[in-house]
Amino acid sequence: MKAFGWAVFLIFALVVIDQTVKIWVEAYMEYHQEIELLPIFSLFRTHNTGVAFSMLSDVGPGLLTLLSLAISAFVLWLLWKTPRDHRVARLGYMLIIAGALGNLIDRVTLGYVVDYFLFHTESWSFAVFNLADAFITLGAMLAVLQEILIWRASPRKPS
């Protein structure tokens, strides 16, 4: 039960951080305003009505909300079923759930997801994303890393 409490706390804390930043961006930045922080990194306020890279933006918020809930439920099930000693994967699942919930809150309350991180050069830019997206990406990387660690630790059959 202690591990479950820790998971709930971490997920809640990450969602609060994500939502706090999004509220600040919505309150203090104009739509499509850019604030350069580094020569290759800016804050750039925009809205995404789809999922990653604006995919599925034409299916509507209802279907995307259901999809987000289904994915969150599946990842929660993975978290529940993953052995306690697979800490890297469990942390990854917590990050994925927090990111999905952060974007789900936007979609339900605003009808779009607030995006604001922009990596760029003078001739190229990466898709604008947010902290919740970063949580999801990092979480997926950690889940894959756990699988690699398990594979590396497993005994090999001689050829």
C-alpha positions as CSV (number, residue, x, y, z in Angstrom):
1,M,0.0,0.0,0.0
2,K,3.0,2.3,0.7
3,A,4.1,2.1,-2.9
4,F,0.6,2.9,-4.1
5,G,0.5,6.0,-1.9
6,W,3.9,7.1,-3.3
7,A,2.6,6.6,-6.9
8,V,-0.6,8.7,-6.2
9,F,1.5,11.4,-4.6
10,L,4.0,11.6,-7.4
11,I,1.3,11.6,-10.1
12,F,-0.7,14.3,-8.3
13,A,2.4,16.4,-7.8
14,L,3.4,16.2,-11.5
15,V,-0.1,17.0,-12.6
16,V,-0.1,20.1,-10.3
17,I,3.2,21.3,-11.7
18,D,2.0,20.7,-15.3
19,Q,-1.3,22.6,-14.7
20,T,0.4,25.4,-12.9
21,V,2.8,26.1,-15.8
22,K,-0.1,25.9,-18.3
23,I,-2.2,28.3,-16.2
24,W,0.7,30.7,-16.1
25,V,1.2,30.4,-19.9
26,E,-2.5,31.0,-20.6
27,A,-2.6,34.0,-18.2
28,Y,0.6,35.8,-19.1
29,M,1.4,35.0,-22.8
30,E,-0.5,36.0,-25.9
31,Y,-1.4,33.3,-28.3
32,H,1.6,32.6,-30.6
33,Q,3.8,34.8,-28.4
34,E,7.4,33.7,-28.3
35,I,9.8,34.3,-25.4
36,E,13.3,33.3,-26.3
37,L,15.1,31.7,-23.3
38,L,18.1,30.4,-25.2
39,P,19.2,30.7,-28.8
40,I,17.7,27.3,-29.5
41,F,14.8,27.2,-26.9
42,S,11.8,29.4,-26.5
43,L,8.4,29.5,-24.8
44,F,5.8,29.7,-27.5
45,R,2.1,29.6,-26.6
46,T,-0.1,27.6,-28.9
47,H,-3.1,25.3,-28.7
48,N,-3.3,21.7,-29.9
49,T,-6.7,20.2,-30.6
50,G,-5.2,16.8,-31.5
51,V,-2.6,14.5,-29.9
52,A,1.1,14.4,-30.5
53,F,2.2,16.6,-33.5
54,S,-1.5,17.6,-33.9
55,M,-2.5,14.1,-35.1
56,L,-6.2,13.3,-34.9
57,S,-7.1,17.0,-34.5
58,D,-10.2,16.5,-36.6
59,V,-11.8,13.7,-34.6
60,G,-13.1,16.0,-31.9
61,P,-12.5,16.3,-28.1
62,G,-15.0,13.6,-27.1
63,L,-13.2,10.8,-28.8
64,L,-9.8,12.1,-27.8
65,T,-11.0,12.3,-24.2
66,L,-12.2,8.7,-24.3
67,L,-8.9,7.6,-25.9
68,S,-6.9,9.4,-23.2
69,L,-9.0,7.8,-20.4
70,A,-8.5,4.3,-22.0
71,I,-4.8,4.8,-22.3
72,S,-4.5,6.1,-18.8
73,A,-6.5,3.1,-17.5
74,F,-4.3,0.7,-19.4
75,V,-1.1,2.3,-18.1
76,L,-2.5,2.3,-14.5
77,W,-3.2,-1.4,-14.9
78,L,0.5,-1.9,-16.1
79,L,1.7,0.1,-13.1
80,W,-0.5,-2.1,-10.8
81,K,0.8,-5.4,-12.4
82,T,4.4,-4.5,-12.7
83,P,6.6,-6.1,-10.0
84,R,7.7,-3.7,-7.3
85,D,11.4,-4.3,-8.1
86,H,10.9,-3.0,-11.6
87,R,11.3,0.6,-10.3
88,V,12.4,2.1,-13.5
89,A,9.3,0.9,-15.4
90,R,7.0,1.8,-12.5
91,L,8.4,5.4,-12.4
92,G,7.9,5.5,-16.2
93,Y,4.3,4.5,-15.9
94,M,3.7,7.1,-13.2
95,L,5.1,9.8,-15.6
96,I,3.0,8.6,-18.4
97,I,-0.2,8.7,-16.3
98,A,0.7,12.1,-15.0
99,G,1.3,13.5,-18.5
100,A,-1.9,11.9,-19.9
101,L,-4.0,13.3,-17.0
102,G,-2.4,16.8,-17.4
103,N,-3.3,16.9,-21.1
104,L,-6.7,15.4,-20.4
105,I,-7.5,18.2,-17.9
106,D,-6.7,20.7,-20.6
107,R,-8.8,18.9,-23.2
108,V,-11.9,18.6,-20.9
109,T,-11.7,22.1,-19.5
110,L,-10.4,24.1,-22.5
111,G,-11.2,22.0,-25.5
112,Y,-7.5,22.0,-26.5
113,V,-4.1,21.3,-24.9
114,V,-1.8,24.2,-24.0
115,D,1.7,23.8,-25.6
116,Y,4.6,26.1,-24.9
117,F,8.1,24.5,-25.3
118,L,9.8,25.1,-28.6
119,F,13.2,23.9,-29.7
120,H,14.4,25.7,-32.8
121,T,17.2,27.0,-35.0
122,E,16.9,29.8,-37.6
123,S,16.0,27.2,-40.3
124,W,14.3,24.4,-38.3
125,S,11.9,23.9,-35.3
126,F,10.6,20.9,-33.4
127,A,6.9,20.5,-32.7
128,V,5.7,22.7,-29.8
129,F,5.0,20.6,-26.7
130,N,4.4,20.9,-23.0
131,L,5.6,19.4,-19.7
132,A,2.9,16.7,-19.8
133,D,4.2,15.6,-23.2
134,A,7.7,15.5,-21.8
135,F,6.5,13.3,-18.9
136,I,4.9,10.9,-21.3
137,T,8.0,10.7,-23.5
138,L,10.4,10.3,-20.5
139,G,8.0,7.7,-19.0
140,A,7.9,5.6,-22.2
141,M,11.8,5.8,-22.4
142,L,12.0,4.5,-18.8
143,A,9.6,1.6,-19.5
144,V,11.7,0.6,-22.5
145,L,14.9,1.0,-20.4
146,Q,13.5,-1.4,-17.8
147,E,12.9,-4.0,-20.5
148,I,16.5,-3.5,-21.7
149,L,17.8,-3.9,-18.1
150,I,15.7,-7.1,-17.7
151,W,17.0,-8.5,-21.0
152,R,20.6,-7.7,-20.1
153,A,20.3,-9.4,-16.7
154,S,18.7,-12.6,-18.1
155,P,20.9,-15.6,-18.6
156,R,22.0,-16.3,-22.2
157,K,21.9,-19.7,-23.8
158,P,25.2,-20.7,-25.3
159,S,25.2,-20.7,-29.1
